[in-house]
Amino acid sequence: MNRGDELVTVFSSVDKAVIAVAKTILDGEGIKYIVGNENVIDLFGYGALGGGFDPIGPVYIQVDAKDAEIASGLLRELSRPGPSRIPWALRIFAIISLALTLAGIIYTIIDLSK
């Protein structure tokens, strides 16, 4: 892919195994792709909260716009009905919980350095 190419998101999931299969399928077809959020999912060790919710967001795969239709077709079979949409209240609760955990860790580090 070249700088300036239009990228289209063709697939997303919180399931790392499904993302690995999707990447293998695209590799097999010679379709170049970019994966986003792959290294930050489960960043705080909570896993996917609420049966498939990660406050950072799912891992997503983007391809060049000219390959989007083919890639979407190849990955369509991997898409399955996921969990119901997570209410905003639960999302906010998860983010606040993560922030408080991080604040506790920082406080502990500062306290131990005294």
Summary of the structure (lengths in Angstrom):
residues: 114
radius of gyration: 17.7
end to end distance: 50.0
largest distance: 58.5
contacts: 274
relative contact order: 0.20
helix: 50%
strand: 16%
